[in-house]
């Protein structure tokens, strides 16, 4: 994996955790009502404008990196590996981790079997795990399309246009089996796939202009947040957020990889994503009366969620 992708993966993991904490202090709200804070609401909307497209973009770029090295050539083997890597954790964590927390904290009116059936198996309320389910089907879709993608630029452009159309219509489609999310995120995974093959050219174009690109990307997101939730401006803002994180990764690569904290987070990114929301839920459910300052609370709960979920991942890894 390229250094930039590694930094982007750690960055988006931290942003996702922080976003899931801050959302408790916004108009959107978390599972436990807290008083809205306008600054945290703005920060949350900034993060949410691009963090999940970024997650899918990095996944697509890393997948293309593997393809370029001769990996993933056998489709059945690829599908089996992805099932073990994504769907088994989805089902295991959904049934044995998410469901008990949702039931014990009274965050669902459904019985455990009803929640498992509708929330997990039909993927209609699997909380953060929807992304794991979506990533599985999106990665399979791109793998099946690989022979077409490799036919040339015309075919790649045609697929891009089709995915853009699917992205647009997905907002009005059913969430059954996360069908709308799968169609929506095909675009971002595919853009990451295309990006990896053209990374060197982009670096040459941006040479000496990284600071200007970062400034422009931030301004684009701010303009989007100030002008409302238009689909097309949201698409542009998400792209700007991805470019922002890539440019930051270009600037940061090097010494950051010698940092033990960074290596700890990088090694446990997947486990952090799987485990962190329920830890956040428990913190707010049991200790909300102690959470007087929203800024200090957001920092503390974010650090707790990162540390506990990463430590849990390390423990499970040692137990194999």
CORWOCOR-V474841 format. One record per run of one state. SS is the DSSP state (H for helix, E for strand, - for the rest). FROM is the first residue (numbers start at 1). LEN is the number of residues. If there is no record, write none. Layout:
# CORWOCOR-V474841
ss->[SS:SS]
from->[FROM:FROM]
len->[LEN:LEN]
This chain:
# CORWOCOR-V474841
ss->[-:H:-:H:-:H:-:H:-:H:-:H:-:H:-:H:-:H:-:H:-:H:-:H:-:H:-:H:-:H:-]
from->[1:3:26:38:49:51:69:75:105:112:122:127:150:153:171:176:197:199:207:210:228:231:253:255:259:260:268:269:291:294:319]
len->[2:23:12:11:2:18:6:30:7:10:5:23:3:18:5:21:2:8:3:18:3:22:2:4:1:8:1:22:3:25:2]
